[in-house]
Amino acid sequence: MIDPSWEVDVPSVLAMESVRMIDIRTDNEVACAPLVGAYEHIPMDRLLNEPEMIKSGEVTILVCAAGIRSGMATEWFRKQGVDTVYSLLGGQPVWNQINSMN
């Protein structure tokens, strides 16, 4: 189970001044339901095979469909010593729902 301090909710992300959002879902998932707003798409498998894509010290929010895969990836990066990676609570549906109201 992911450490709750490694998870962040949408209002907290929106309040951050500088943040890197990475959608780690598959190409198919992104094509069917893209995130609202600015983000990068790097599938989870690629991100975990190329961990240098995450820079220590840069606040990075990982997003998936429900927060499960992003939680696993966040835990993996945290165990590698990258302490500025977070998982978005609720994933893409929650992000899009809140952002569509703004």
N, C-alpha and C positions, 0 to 999 in steps of 0.2 A: 504494500500500500504506500502511495506517495505521501511524503511529508506535507501536511497542509500548508506549511509556510512557503512551499514551492509552487503553490497555486495562486492565481490572481483572477479577480472577477473583472467583468467588462468596465464598470465605472472606474475602477482603479487604473486600468490600462488607459482609458480615455483621459484621465487626469495626469498621466505621465507626459513630460515634455519631450523626451527623446526615447523612442522604443523601436525595436526592429521586430516586425511581425512575420513569422514564417508559418505558412500553411503546409503541414507535413502529410496531408492526405494524398491519395493516389491521383493520377492524372484524371481518371474517370470521375472520381468524386468531385474534384474541382470543376470539371467541365459541367457537371450536372447541377452543382450548387456552389458558385464562387463566393468568396468572402466579399463583403461590402468594404470599400475603402482600399487604402494602400497596403500592400503586403507582398512578400516573396513566396513563390511556391517551390519548395524543395521537398520531394517525397521523403518520408521517414527513412527508407532503406538507404537512399543516397546520402542523406544527412549523417546517418550513423556510420557509413563507410567513409565519409569525408568529414570527420569531426572538426577539421581546421576551418570549416565554413562558419563555425561559431567562434567568436572572439571573446576571450575573457575580458570582463570589464564593460562589455556592451550589453545593455539590457535587451534580452531577446525573449519574446513571447511565442511559444509554440502552440499551434492550433490544429485540432483534428475534428472529427465529427462529433465527439461527445466528451473529450477530455481524457480518455483512457490511453490512447497511443501517445498523446502529447505528454501525459503524466509519466509514462514509461520512458520516453525519450528524455524528459527533464531529469528524471532520476538517474539515467545513464550519464548524462552530462555532468550532473552534480557530483557523482562518484568519480568523475574524471577531474574534478577540481574546478569546474566552470560554475561559479556561484551566482551568475547573473542571468540564468535561464529559468523561465517560469512556464507553467502550463496554464492555458486559459480554461477556467471553470466553465463547463457546459458546452464548450467547443463552438463550431461554426454556427449552429442554429441560434444560440443565445447571442453571439456577436452580431449576427445579421438582424435579429429581432430588435435589439436595442439601438443599433445604428440606423435602422430604417425609421425610427421614431425621432431621430435628431435632425 
